[in-house]
Amino acid sequence: MTTKTAISTPDAPAPAHTFHQGVRKGPFVQVSGQGPVDPASGEYLYPGDVAAQTTRTLENVRAIVEAGGATFDDVVMLRVYLTKREDFAVMNDAYGEFVTKHCPGGVLPSRTTVFTGLPREEMLVEIDALAVTD
């Protein structure tokens, strides 16, 4: 039986509630939902700019994946939560640019996109991830 361990890195925002940035158990690395937050200041960035928020959020996800001993290329699933349906195309372009750059193996992660309310008004996007290592 493998041990479940918390993932913590200063390269991603500290969790605001009662959960860890991520958890690893065996080859699985699960990243908690991340938003467009600067890890150093804890400030929400890029108000109103869903493309910049998507990129910053994915940078936070990648930092946690790497702190968990995986690479972004090990990510098999990303879930994207958006507040507005009309932001989908812009998010999708920024998302596509990021994942293509960080998945050199050429196999992009699976993805689900959900339209919902998010915990903070300034958040236009939230993303979580599942990576599996060899």
VEXDREN-371709 format. One record per residue (C-alpha): x, y, z; residue number from 0. Coordinates in Angstrom, 3 decimals, always signed. Each point is the difference from the previous one (the first is absolute). Layout:
<pts>
{u:X, v:Y, w:Z, num:NUM}
...
</pts>
This chain:
<pts>
{u:+0.000, v:+0.000, w:+0.000, num:0}
{u:+1.366, v:+3.408, w:-0.918, num:1}
{u:-0.092, v:+3.026, w:+2.263, num:2}
{u:-2.120, v:+3.026, w:-0.814, num:3}
{u:+2.136, v:+3.151, w:+0.238, num:4}
{u:-0.821, v:+3.682, w:-0.146, num:5}
{u:+1.625, v:+2.102, w:-2.696, num:6}
{u:+1.179, v:+3.475, w:+0.947, num:7}
{u:+2.044, v:+2.489, w:-1.997, num:8}
{u:+0.688, v:+3.737, w:+0.329, num:9}
{u:-0.226, v:+0.173, w:-3.810, num:10}
{u:-3.807, v:-0.184, w:+0.168, num:11}
{u:-2.497, v:+1.814, w:+2.223, num:12}
{u:-0.543, v:-1.304, w:+3.516, num:13}
{u:-3.456, v:-1.532, w:+0.395, num:14}
{u:-2.542, v:+2.349, w:+1.534, num:15}
{u:-2.056, v:-2.748, w:+1.628, num:16}
{u:+0.296, v:-3.457, w:+1.521, num:17}
{u:+1.703, v:-1.868, w:-2.827, num:18}
{u:+3.492, v:-0.414, w:-1.433, num:19}
{u:+1.326, v:+1.358, w:-3.295, num:20}
{u:+0.096, v:-3.612, w:-1.109, num:21}
{u:+0.243, v:-3.588, w:+1.162, num:22}
{u:+2.131, v:-2.876, w:-1.244, num:23}
{u:-0.779, v:-3.678, w:+0.513, num:24}
{u:+2.084, v:-2.492, w:-1.922, num:25}
{u:+0.274, v:+1.166, w:-3.602, num:26}
{u:-2.989, v:+2.384, w:+0.302, num:27}
{u:+0.403, v:+3.742, w:+0.503, num:28}
{u:-3.235, v:+1.907, w:+0.557, num:29}
{u:+0.157, v:+3.806, w:-0.080, num:30}
{u:-2.668, v:+1.985, w:+1.836, num:31}
{u:-1.845, v:+2.674, w:-1.936, num:32}
{u:+2.232, v:+2.965, w:-0.740, num:33}
{u:-0.781, v:+3.543, w:-1.013, num:34}
{u:+1.878, v:+2.985, w:-1.417, num:35}
{u:+1.855, v:+0.773, w:+3.211, num:36}
{u:+3.561, v:+1.255, w:+0.356, num:37}
{u:+1.805, v:-2.492, w:+2.278, num:38}
{u:+2.191, v:+2.686, w:+1.593, num:39}
{u:-2.636, v:+2.594, w:+0.844, num:40}
{u:-3.188, v:-2.081, w:+0.145, num:41}
{u:-1.671, v:+2.619, w:-2.201, num:42}
{u:-2.467, v:-0.868, w:-2.743, num:43}
{u:+1.439, v:+1.109, w:-3.345, num:44}
{u:-1.304, v:+1.261, w:-3.341, num:45}
{u:-3.535, v:+1.150, w:+0.848, num:46}
{u:-2.279, v:-0.450, w:-3.008, num:47}
{u:+2.676, v:-1.730, w:-2.138, num:48}
{u:-0.973, v:-3.664, w:-0.360, num:49}
{u:+3.000, v:-0.809, w:-2.247, num:50}
{u:+2.549, v:+1.310, w:+2.506, num:51}
{u:-1.912, v:-1.601, w:+2.883, num:52}
{u:+0.014, v:-3.358, w:-1.823, num:53}
{u:+3.759, v:+0.135, w:-0.566, num:54}
{u:+0.756, v:+1.039, w:+3.606, num:55}
{u:-2.303, v:-2.723, w:+1.315, num:56}
{u:+1.701, v:-2.649, w:-2.151, num:57}
{u:+3.405, v:+1.216, w:+1.228, num:58}
{u:-1.218, v:-0.594, w:+3.566, num:59}
{u:-1.267, v:-3.469, w:-0.945, num:60}
{u:+3.326, v:-0.851, w:-1.651, num:61}
{u:+1.967, v:+1.106, w:+3.090, num:62}
{u:-2.027, v:-2.341, w:+2.207, num:63}
{u:+0.241, v:-2.898, w:-2.471, num:64}
{u:+3.784, v:+0.414, w:-0.038, num:65}
{u:+0.172, v:+0.298, w:+3.802, num:66}
{u:-1.832, v:-3.337, w:+0.089, num:67}
{u:+2.757, v:-1.666, w:-2.020, num:68}
{u:-1.741, v:+0.018, w:-3.377, num:69}
{u:+0.277, v:+2.114, w:-3.130, num:70}
{u:-2.740, v:+1.855, w:-1.807, num:71}
{u:+0.340, v:-2.624, w:-2.731, num:72}
{u:-1.160, v:-2.549, w:+2.632, num:73}
{u:-3.341, v:+1.821, w:+0.366, num:74}
{u:-2.802, v:-2.211, w:-1.312, num:75}
{u:-2.984, v:+2.172, w:+0.954, num:76}
{u:-0.731, v:+3.687, w:+0.516, num:77}
{u:-3.315, v:+1.417, w:+1.132, num:78}
{u:-0.660, v:+3.628, w:-0.886, num:79}
{u:-2.698, v:+2.005, w:+1.755, num:80}
{u:-1.125, v:+3.238, w:-1.651, num:81}
{u:-2.442, v:+2.601, w:+1.252, num:82}
{u:-1.182, v:+1.119, w:-3.451, num:83}
{u:-0.772, v:-2.049, w:-3.093, num:84}
{u:+1.138, v:+2.883, w:-2.218, num:85}
{u:+3.550, v:-0.369, w:+1.419, num:86}
{u:+0.368, v:-3.536, w:-1.380, num:87}
{u:+1.731, v:+0.837, w:-3.310, num:88}
{u:+2.536, v:+2.347, w:+1.619, num:89}
{u:+0.704, v:-2.487, w:+2.804, num:90}
{u:+0.314, v:-2.809, w:-2.533, num:91}
{u:+2.609, v:+1.905, w:-2.025, num:92}
{u:+2.145, v:+0.794, w:+3.067, num:93}
{u:-0.466, v:-3.541, w:+1.312, num:94}
{u:+0.963, v:-1.532, w:-3.352, num:95}
{u:+3.167, v:+2.074, w:-0.224, num:96}
{u:+1.067, v:-0.972, w:+3.531, num:97}
{u:-0.707, v:-3.733, w:-0.156, num:98}
{u:+1.559, v:-0.381, w:-3.445, num:99}
{u:+3.184, v:+1.687, w:+1.248, num:100}
{u:+0.179, v:-2.100, w:+3.189, num:101}
{u:-0.924, v:-3.405, w:-1.469, num:102}
{u:+3.018, v:-0.769, w:-2.202, num:103}
{u:-1.170, v:-3.610, w:-0.363, num:104}
{u:-2.800, v:+1.337, w:-2.207, num:105}
{u:-2.847, v:-1.690, w:+1.902, num:106}
{u:-2.101, v:+2.727, w:+1.578, num:107}
{u:-1.922, v:-0.640, w:+3.241, num:108}
{u:-3.686, v:-0.803, w:-0.032, num:109}
{u:-2.149, v:+2.940, w:+1.056, num:110}
{u:-3.405, v:+0.866, w:+1.318, num:111}
{u:-1.274, v:+3.587, w:+0.020, num:112}
{u:-2.763, v:+0.997, w:+2.393, num:113}
{u:-1.810, v:+3.330, w:+0.245, num:114}
{u:-0.671, v:+0.932, w:+3.627, num:115}
{u:+0.347, v:+2.584, w:+2.732, num:116}
{u:+3.448, v:+0.183, w:+1.591, num:117}
{u:+1.017, v:+0.839, w:+3.598, num:118}
{u:+1.283, v:+3.504, w:-0.765, num:119}
{u:-1.636, v:+2.590, w:-2.242, num:120}
{u:+3.308, v:+0.890, w:-1.696, num:121}
{u:+0.590, v:-3.647, w:-1.005, num:122}
{u:-1.041, v:-0.682, w:-3.576, num:123}
{u:+1.666, v:-3.419, w:-0.112, num:124}
{u:+0.981, v:-2.840, w:+2.334, num:125}
{u:+1.881, v:-3.150, w:-1.057, num:126}
{u:+0.847, v:-3.291, w:+1.712, num:127}
{u:+2.092, v:-2.879, w:-1.300, num:128}
{u:+0.798, v:-3.682, w:+0.273, num:129}
{u:+3.455, v:-1.277, w:-0.984, num:130}
{u:+1.243, v:-3.589, w:-0.055, num:131}
{u:+3.695, v:-0.782, w:+0.181, num:132}
{u:+1.822, v:-3.109, w:-1.161, num:133}
</pts>
